Structures are given as C-alpha cells and as structure tokens.
C-alpha cells in the first residue's frame, strides 16, 4: 500500500513536471496550464493503475477519453511517463506538423483514443465504446474526464441520460470540478451548483471526492457499481504551480523560464 | 452480393417511397451484413424501421431525441469496429449534429452511414423546421464525407448497399413522397461517384438528383418535342462529383442546367459551378433550385410550384434562356 502510494506520488510529480515542460515549449503560443494541473492527480491514478494501456496490450486496454480536450498536457504527460510519447517530443508541442497539438488528435499508436477539444462530445463517444464492450461481452472499462465548465454544454446531458438508459456499468465519468471556466468562476459564468445532485437525479452512481487526494481517487475508481459511475472530483485549478493555483489567468497562458524553474523546484521539494 | 430484389420490386417500391423502402430494404440487407447496427433518434416509424426494430433487436439502438449524442454513440461504436447506420429526419441528421459530424466523421475519419429522411420540401405541411434545403451545403464543406441523393427507392437500396462497402462516411439524402416516379425500370449498376445518364441528348444537359429528377425527365421530353435535344444526368453523388462526366458535357453541350431540391447556394449547382469555374471556354450554367428564401408552408406539389421546380417551370426557364442565346 505504501509502495503503491509512493509510485503514484512519483508518477504524478513527473506528470506535473512534464506539464510545465510542455507549457514552456509552447512559448508564446501559450498552453492550457490551469485545467491540466487540476486533473493531474486524477489522470495520474487512472494511467498508473486503471487504463492499463501498456501492460495489457491494445485490445485489453481500458479506454480513456479526455472530453475536456484542452487539458491535453495532462494526457500527453501521462503518455510520456508510460513511454508512449518520447520525452524529446515535448519540444514539438503545438509546433508545425506536431502530433501533439493544443487539443488531442486521435493517434492510437501513442495512446490518444479520440480527437477532442470541442466540448461536450467525449461522453457520447464513451457511451458508444462502452456499448460496444457490452455487446461484445468484453470486460474493458471506459473512463471519460469532463470539465465542470464543459457541463454547460447540452450534449453532456443527452449523454448523461443515455448512459443510464443503456445500463453502462462499465462506464466511469469523472468531473474535474475546479470551479472555474474560461473567463471566470462557474458561479460567475454559469451556475453549476449541486453537480452531484444533478447526476444522481439522472440515476448515476455518484461519488464526491477530493480530486487531489490519491487514496480518495483510487478508492472511488475502484468501486464496482451496477450503473454508470460519476466521480465529482473537487480540485484546485493550477494545482501544484503555486502562482497558478486558483488564479484563472493561468487558464491559457505562457510560462516564463523563471516561473518554470521555480515550479519544478517546488514540485521536487 | 446476391440481390434480394428484381425489377418487379421496383414498381412496388416506387409506390412506397424512399423512406419506407429504406426500412424495408434494411430487413434484407441485415441478413447479409449481420453485424450492422441501425441507430435512430426516436424515428423508427418514420424511417420504415418498425419491423426491423421488432425483428432485429440486437441490431437496433434508439438514442431518443438526441441527435448529437446519436452521432457520438455511433462514432464510439464504429471506432471499436462496428458498422453503423444512423437515421432521423434530415435537418436533425445534419445541421443539429453538424459539429459532431465534423469532428468525428470528418476530422477523425470514423466511418458512419447517415440516412437523412424526408429531405428537401416533402414535409412542407409541417413547416420549414422539417424541410431540409441546407443539408448538402453544410455537409459538402466537411472533408471525408460522401454525399448521395438517390433518384428513386431502387436507388436508395443501391446507395445503401454501396455505402456499406464504401471506405468513408456517407450521407444518404432521401427525398420525395410515396407514390413517386419510378426512375429505373431495369436493373443497373450503381457506383458512388459515377453519374448515370437517364436520357441522351446533344444540345442541353440537365444535371440533377433526388426525386426532383422526375420533373427533369418530363421537361427534357417536352424540350425534345420542341426540337431541342436534351440529356438528363442523374448526378446521384454530389461528393465526390463525377468530374469526368461533367468535363465531358462542359466540352460538348451548349447549355448546362442544374436542378436541385435544395438551396441554390452550396448544393449541386454550386458544385458544378465550382468545377467549371477555371475553364476558359464553357457553356452557360442555368441554376434551378430554391433561391435562398423560406416560403410559406404547403404541400410538396405547392412548394415545388413556389420554387419553380415543376417540369413546366424547368422547361420554360430553359426555353427562355436557350432562345435568348
């Protein structure tokens, strides 16, 4: 248990450092830093333990869909740690002809299941994939990560309704509930209070957790449910980069060399 | 593939219309393509799929009235290797979920066959929420999607079978009412992207598709009687266009006429105009279609009259233009 915890911590630390490396590589093109850092712990636990993308071969891997595609740096950073993306490729981020753009581009070879970034689409895709596994009697699970701002999109609620209708107990949806969206807090832009209650009313199996507590994330992900499972993960936007925490100016921004170095130093402490 | 129909079927099918025959045909097509999944948005009756829904439960998914989710689910299933046909009324099959189509079928190149029911003007009594005069324009601008508009129910079956074997997503645009004109009396070969000359002629080429092509055939026969030799081409595939055929008629016809049950902006006529635009010597193109306005509602025949899409309107317009030049 302690060993596993250490493994998670080290993996997630490296994921956060990778996020900062990518952000620095983006230079003046900027990167979605805040929303990548807020979900780094969730994605770290998912990729370290649940997706099984490397160890179980392509067919048996569980599927992860980053519906909040702008948090691509968290995804790429996990894939770097798993060896699917070479560390040298970090420097190509958002550059001409790169495989790693500011929103994920489908590339199964390096572990990117779908092109996402237009908000509100990933859960529908996940339902299609989960339905396929049910039809084929496959044991694979599907994980979809949504943003709380993303839940403004009506299509999310179309899919929320249908996942239950199709009895998709192989589907887990996680909301990175950092409380912010592009130009302000959820409260300021579009009130999204009682997220958990909303999904409960759609008859999902809902769990509320601290999205930076590794044990809580791991426990919630390990729960076996007989219906679609929703994890509302309360998070801090920009988590791990002190100057960016709860500061929405870091939604999409540049990081200076100094800020990068300070950030990496803090993460290593 | 072995055919489940013969020329006797064609007559019955024209009575039933394109939508009903799509549903009827699926009852047979599914026997040969057992893995196909048909996804609808609460329109099994409208798509003629009620028997299919009952008899092939495992091959039928209803997502309720949620078209964006329908395309997402279709793409998710297709990405795992399933072969998918989605269907609902044309405006909801195209415009409502257009961005899902762009991202999933276009950008990601995930193959899904979409069947747009009752496109064009046939639902005129229900108003323009249910008519569809914009679908081709919208989908034509999305890469990696083919667009087919069958002339009659027989061609709906042929287009559906061809789409199953096609290497990319296809939008099949169904038009017309029941008791529609039977265009094909004999069996024929259908290939996506290869137009079919329904009537030969040497002076004028009418290029059209969908059920409105019946009006074009009548117009061509009328012109023929007036001594103007008029060809009718069924350009059933709007994308990819049959450029070979088009460039042939650009060379050897005095006048090209496009006729479409769609806005003249962005549809068949635009496609033809774009294809000829760089030629130095070319015949004029007369565009007949819906001139970019929503009229008052009314039945199919009424609306064809409003938009001057009846055979008499077509032949008059051509005569007027032809005699002036």
Boltz contact constraints between the chains, C-beta under 6 A:
constraints:
  - contact:
      token1: [A, 106]
      token2: [B, 108]
      max_distance: 6.0
  - contact:
      token1: [A, 115]
      token2: [B, 107]
      max_distance: 6.0
  - contact:
      token1: [A, 115]
      token2: [B, 108]
      max_distance: 6.0
  - contact:
      token1: [A, 118]
      token2: [B, 103]
      max_distance: 6.0
  - contact:
      token1: [A, 121]
      token2: [B, 72]
      max_distance: 6.0
  - contact:
      token1: [A, 124]
      token2: [B, 69]
      max_distance: 6.0
  - contact:
      token1: [A, 124]
      token2: [B, 72]
      max_distance: 6.0
  - contact:
      token1: [A, 124]
      token2: [B, 73]
      max_distance: 6.0
  - contact:
      token1: [A, 125]
      token2: [B, 72]
      max_distance: 6.0
  - contact:
      token1: [A, 125]
      token2: [B, 75]
      max_distance: 6.0
  - contact:
      token1: [A, 125]
      token2: [B, 76]
      max_distance: 6.0
  - contact:
      token1: [A, 127]
      token2: [B, 73]
      max_distance: 6.0
  - contact:
      token1: [A, 128]
      token2: [B, 73]
      max_distance: 6.0
  - contact:
      token1: [A, 128]
      token2: [B, 76]
      max_distance: 6.0
  - contact:
      token1: [A, 128]
      token2: [B, 77]
      max_distance: 6.0
  - contact:
      token1: [A, 129]
      token2: [B, 76]
      max_distance: 6.0
  - contact:
      token1: [A, 129]
      token2: [B, 80]
      max_distance: 6.0
  - contact:
      token1: [A, 131]
      token2: [B, 77]
      max_distance: 6.0
  - contact:
      token1: [A, 132]
      token2: [B, 77]
      max_distance: 6.0
  - contact:
      token1: [A, 132]
      token2: [B, 80]
      max_distance: 6.0
  - contact:
      token1: [A, 155]
      token2: [B, 68]
      max_distance: 6.0
  - contact:
      token1: [A, 158]
      token2: [B, 66]
      max_distance: 6.0
  - contact:
      token1: [A, 158]
      token2: [B, 68]
      max_distance: 6.0
  - contact:
      token1: [A, 158]
      token2: [B, 69]
      max_distance: 6.0
  - contact:
      token1: [A, 159]
      token2: [B, 69]
      max_distance: 6.0
  - contact:
      token1: [A, 162]
      token2: [B, 63]
      max_distance: 6.0
  - contact:
      token1: [A, 162]
      token2: [B, 69]
      max_distance: 6.0
